[in-house]
Amino acid sequence: MFFTDTWIGFRYVDRLTVAGGGYLDGKGPAAWPYNDCHKNPGCKPLPAFMDSLKIILTSYLVSNLNYSQTLRLDFITNSRVHHLRSINSKNTHINVFACTNLSISQVRITAPAESPNTDGIRIGSSNTIKISNSVISTGDDCISMVSGSQNIDISYVACGPGHGISIGSLGRSHENNDDVVGIRVSKCTFIGSDNGVRIKTWAPSLSSLASNITFEDIVIRNARNPIVIDQQYCPLSGCMEGDSAVQVQNVIFRNIWGISQTKVAVNIQCSGVLPCKNVQLINIHLAYKGRNGHATAVCSHVLGSSYGRQIPAGCL
């Protein structure tokens, strides 16, 4: 195992089990002040032979200051990660790349809301991944699914603080521009998170597809942006003018209820050149208890429909 910027990493393992009763302490506060990825597009990612292996982590573990990702899984098949606790990773807590048939359950991930780029679980170029029965509190996405994520099932996850459960951001580079297809997020709870369920694509961007995505049976407890499709995503300064070329289609938001921290509870902003297609809002009940009236929904460049209860009033 040779990983220059990963604390614990595995590659090309079949039937791997990573489990334990202790926790992984990434000692993130020592590194967070030097993380400038939020303003520097050229920053170094924080984050790469075995046959059949079982690792049991039962003791208190402390990482070296040079490591950034706590646990990295590359090209892992038919495997399980369960009953782990990760705290204060310098960057991503669990990074999943090019894995197939992997289950992650009963994990608890913790970092402060202000910790930069501390994604809880980041998935890319992977197929048939299941995440369940976990609690994720972090400074970036609780779970992010980037290019090439397919057939992902997420259920019974509590998220907050953090940036929500996100698909994307998509479409930024030639090297990482595969389709995202077959995502289901269900029975999850968002507590004080920046976002709830979100799809984000760069603008301008290269072409790809995000399709067959379902968010259902979701509880929102004071999330700032409960339902988001953002195809004008560019968090950096000096972004170029242009539209996203990522086609977002066949997206269902169903049975989503709770309290929005902001007035705009549903915000669907799609590409001007490739409008979102077949987006459905079904039984949405999101209240806003702040000043200036009731919750609202805002939609742009989207083709879709709404059914059942719609609070706020549907914009489709």
Beta strands, then each sheet from edge to edge (+ up, - down):
strand 1: 6-11
strand 2: 17-20
strand 3: 24-25
strand 4: 54-57
strand 5: 61-62
strand 6: 69-74
strand 7: 77-82
strand 8: 85-87
strand 9: 94-97
strand 10: 100-105
strand 11: 108-110
strand 12: 121-124
strand 13: 127-137
strand 14: 143-145
strand 15: 150-159
strand 16: 165-170
strand 17: 180-186
strand 18: 189-191
strand 19: 195-202
strand 20: 208-223
strand 21: 225-233
strand 22: 246-260
strand 23: 264-269
strand 24: 276-288
strand 25: 296-300
strand 26: 302-311
sheet 1: 1+ 6+ 9+ 12+ 14+ 16+ 19+ 21+ 23+ 25+
sheet 2: 4+ 2+ 7+ 10+ 13+ 11+ 8+ 3+ 5+
sheet 3: 4+ 2+ 7+ 10+ 13+ 15+ 17+ 20+ 18+
sheet 4: 4+ 2+ 7+ 10+ 13+ 15+ 17+ 20+ 22+ 24+ 26+
end
